[in-house]
Amino acid sequence: MNGAGSTNSPEVYCFAAAQIKKALDLTVKLGGRGYVFWGGREGYETLLNTDVKFEQENVARLMKMAVEYGRSIGFTGDFYIEPKPKEPMKHQYDFDAATAIGFLRRYGLDKDFKLNIEANHATLAGHTFQHELRVAAINGMLGSIDANQGDMLLGWDTDEFPSDVYGATLCMYEVLKAGGLSGGFNFDAKNRRPSNTYEDMFYGFILGMDTFALGLIKAAAIIEDGRIDAFLKERYGGFERGIGKKILQGATLAELAAHAETLGSTKEPQSGGQEYLESVLNGILFS
């Protein structure tokens, strides 16, 4: 009810351990390749009654036990954390991808754990789905994806079947750029309440599959088109020559300060070109 890894009760902690052990036994028996920790209740409502350091250390202990037991019974897949900032708890310890990665590295869990990124949870954290995927990918932590979407007007987890081709395209762009996933895609989604027929359930999954299939096609087209990659190469091209190259090779602060004194104050920053890039994206999506 209130988080088993971060509980103040040793007995509850033991019940959690028993559940994890059983789930890992079944995962190995069924040939599972991933095991997800959903920390939606690992957090707190008020700091007045919470020892944050103790609770986070206990969560880490439980995860280490899971890794040790899983490996001992032959589980060779990845463990995952699914970041989520709030709901049902007011503040959850795995707030977003960056927070979860910091937690994993602090407690030495990053060799066994990756992230399961959910679109709707990114929304709740005030991020885009693409942002969370990029943060996970550049840290070598992109594991699997909960393919759904949230309602931007609502501040809770609506878990809708994905219909936003724009968002799905940017998701698949990140996946392709990262070289793929160690895990896979899961429709953590459900029909809207008025969609109450058996046919509606089929239409929900068809909608999600078609949305991500089209997103994959369009993401590949963006990469094949090459204009966005070319823009990025040019934008950061200053670091391939001159003082920029020296920075990457190990310049000192004094050397950079001396160079700055020779520049004067007339250097114009390069355009970020956001509107141009968004027009390129729209052209590929809708042409």
N, C-alpha and C positions, 0 to 999 in steps of 0.2 A: 504493500500500500504506500509506504513512504520511502522506498529505496532499500534494497536488501544489502548491497555492498556498503552503503553509507549509513546503515542502521546503527542505533545506539544499543541494540539488543543482540548479545551473542547467540541466543537461540534462533532469532530470525536469520542471522548470518549463516547458521548451520543449515537451516531449511533452504536458503539460497544455494549453498554449496551442494546440497543433495539434488536440487533441481538441475543445476549445471552438470553435475556428474551424469545424471540420467540422460540429459539432452545430448551430451557428448557421446555416451554409449550408443545412442540411437543414430547420431550423425555418422559414426564409424560404421555401424551395422548397415546403414543405407547408402554408404559410399559418398557421404557429403564432402564437399570441398571447401566449405566456408562455415564459420560459426560467428554469428552477429550478437554483440552486446548492445541492447537498446537501453540506454541509461535514462529513460524518461522520468524516472522517479529518484534518480541519484542526484539530489540537490537539497535545497532548503527553502523554507518560507521566511524565516527571520534569523538573523545572526545572533540574536539574544540567547537562543538555545542551541547554537550550533558550533561545534569545533571543526572548522573547515579542514584544517591540516590533518587531523585525526581521521576524518571521514574519507578524504581523498587517499590517504595512505591505506585505509582499509579496502577501498575499491581496488587499488593497485594490488594488494595482497590477494584478493579474490581472483583477479585476472591472472596473476602469476600461478596460482594454484590450478586454474583452468588450463593454462598452457602446459604445465608440468604433467597434469593428468592426461590431457589430450595426447601429448606426444608419447606418453607411456603406453597408451592403448593403440597407437598406430595412426593417429590423426596427423596427416601431413599438410593439410590445407592452411589457409590463413584464418586468423581471428580478425574480427572487425569491430570497430566502434562506430555507432551511428549518431553523429552529432545532432543535438537538438537543444535550443536555448531555454525553452520554457514550456509549460503546459504538458503534464499536470502540475509540476512544481513551478514555483515563481522564478527560481534561478537554478539552472541545472549545470552540473560540473563540466559536461561536454558541450559547451555553448555553441561552438562552431568548429569548422575544420582546423583552424589555427590553434584554438584552445585545446582540442583533443590531441593534436600532434604534440603540443608542448607537454601535455600530461603524459603521453606515451614515452616521450624521450626522457622526461624527468625520472620516471620509474623504471627505465630500461626495458620497456615493453615494445619498442618500435621495431625490433627484429622479427617479431611474431605477429604484430597487429598492423592492419591497414584500416582505411576508413570506408564505411558504407554511406555514401552521400545521398540524401533524400532531397528532392526539389522543394517540397513543401516546408521542410525544416530550414532550408536556406532562406526562404521567405520570412519565416518567423524570426530568424536571426538578423534580419535587415540586410541580407545579401541577395545577390542573384544566384541562381543555380550554377551558372557559368563560373562565378567567382569561387564558390566552394569547390568545384571540380578542379579549377586551376590551382588553388592553394594545395589541394591534396596531391595533384599530379606533380607539381614542381618540387614537392618534398618526398616524392617516391612512395606516396601513401594512398594512391587511388586504387581502391580495391573492388568495390561493387557499387551498384546504383539502385536506389528505390525510385522507380520511374513513375512519378505522379506529378500533380501540380496543386497549388493552393489558390485560394481566392485572395487577390490583392487587397480587397476591401474588408477582409475578415482577419482577426488576429489570433486564429487558432488553426489547428491541423485539420483541414477539410479533406485531404487525401482523395482528390478527384482524379479520374482517369485523364491522362494527358491529352490535350487537344491543341496545344499551342505549338504549332510547327516552328515558329520563330525560336522559341525556347529550346525545343528538341533539336533543332539544327545547331544551335550554339553548344548544346550538351554534346552532341556527337562530334562536333568540331574539336572539343577538348579531348574526347576519348581517342579520336584518330591521331591528334597531335601527341598524345601521351603514349601512343603505341599500343593502345588497347587496355583491357582490364584483366586483373588476375581472377576476378570473380565474374559476375554477370549482372543481368538486369532483372529486377523483380517489380511487378506491378503492386506496390503497396497502395492500393486504390480500391474504391468502392463506388457503386452507383449512387446517384442522388436519390433522396427519399421518394420523390414522386415517380422515379423510374423503377417500377415495382413488378415488372414481368420477367419471366425467364429470358425472353428475347432481349430485354434491356441489359442483362448480364453479358450476353454474347456481344451486343453492340459496344459495351464498355471496353471489353478486351480488344475487339476489332479496332475501335477508335485508338486505343493506346498503341497497338502494334503498327497501325498505318501511320500514326503520327511520328513514331520513332523511325520507321522505315523511310519515310519521306525525309525526316531530319538527317538520316545517314546519307541518303542520296545527295541532298543539298550540301551537307558538310563536305563530302568528297568533291563536289563541284567547286566549292570555295577554295579548297586546297589546289585543285587542278587549275583553276583560274589564275592563281598566283599573285594577284594584285595586292592582297592584304599582306602576304609574306614579303613582297617586294617593298611595300611601304614601311614595314617594321625594320627591314634590313637597312633601309636608307635612314630611318629615324634615329637609329642607334649607331649609324655608320661612323660617327665622330670618334667612337671608341676603337675603331680599327686602324687609326692613323694618328700621328702627331702626339699631342699631350694626352689624348684619350687612350691611345695604346699604351703609353707610359703608365697611366693610372692602373691599368689592368696588370701590368708587369711588376708593379710595386713601387710607385713614386712615393716620396715623403711629403708630409704636410708643408714643409718649408719650400720644397720644389714647386708645389702647386700654388702656394701663395706668391712666390716670385713670378710665376707665369701669369697669375691673375693681374699683377701690377702692370704687365705689358699690354693688357687687353683694352684698357680704357673702359668706357661705359656705353659703347655703341653696338654691342653684340645683340642682335635680334634673335629671340628664341624661335626655333623651328615650329611651324604649325603642327598641331596634333592631328589635324585632318579628320576629325570625328565625323563631320557631316559627309565628307567624301566617302569614308569607309562604310558608313551606314547606307549610303546610296549604292555602293558596290554590293553590299549584302542584300538589299532589297531587289536589286537587279537580278541577282542570281536566284533569289527565292521566287520571284514572281514573273520572270521573263519566260 
